[in-house]
């Protein structure tokens, strides 16, 4: 009877999926990015040890210096993490406002058959797409604002045909989308405590040099500890830098600490489905006039 490795491959795939989804989740870019710097520190430590150039004696103050650096990094991390949590909500709030405007368009189309309702749905799809493309490619911010402002035309037609409260709600949601987009742009272009970044990076570099030139006697455990400390410092500096701009998307791809934009992509799909479900033959304006006269 023939034997195959099919069962073994399925088991390996399940194990791999479990590891990537439950144990080591997230983008490994920062992990891999900090690795060369830590490896360079370890290599320099080996070279300095071989040359006998470790001219610094081990001091108990070294632990205090490392603790001070970790405190600075923790302060910066707490600040940038707060901004990142706010940034995570912004795409979802944009999608919610677009969905709200779409609901008003559906109601207007069902009751009055205004073709501008379909025009507005098409414009909402364009707004969602332009915001996502602007965030991914970092260009076209003025085009995004122009697309949002393009809702003024259909809303002007809606105003005399629907209740005043509906018009106010539409304009409020339009203003909310504009506010959220401008907030995203502000978060992309401002840094959190730039002076704090400078001292954290300079101190991390100086600590790496001190670790390299400090005589810690036994080489093997020294290399392990020096490599681990250097890796942790460089990783945290990179993480803070990445968190500071949650809408970076280098080369159009999300990084280790970039906000997920799938909510906007799914929003586009829903709006396209709604647009496709609308009646393709709106009622004539004359019929609307007759209905009004009858009423």
Secondary structure as GFF3:
##gff-version 3
##sequence-region A 1 295
A	DSSP	alpha_helix	6	18	.	.	.	ID=ss1
A	DSSP	pi_helix	19	23	.	.	.	ID=ss2
A	DSSP	alpha_helix	29	51	.	.	.	ID=ss3
A	DSSP	beta_strand	56	57	.	.	.	ID=ss4
A	DSSP	alpha_helix	61	112	.	.	.	ID=ss5
A	DSSP	alpha_helix	115	137	.	.	.	ID=ss6
A	DSSP	alpha_helix	141	149	.	.	.	ID=ss7
A	DSSP	alpha_helix	151	159	.	.	.	ID=ss8
A	DSSP	alpha_helix	164	189	.	.	.	ID=ss9
A	DSSP	alpha_helix	194	213	.	.	.	ID=ss10
A	DSSP	beta_strand	214	215	.	.	.	ID=ss11
A	DSSP	alpha_helix	219	244	.	.	.	ID=ss12
A	DSSP	three_ten_helix	250	252	.	.	.	ID=ss13
A	DSSP	alpha_helix	262	277	.	.	.	ID=ss14
A	DSSP	alpha_helix	285	294	.	.	.	ID=ss15
###
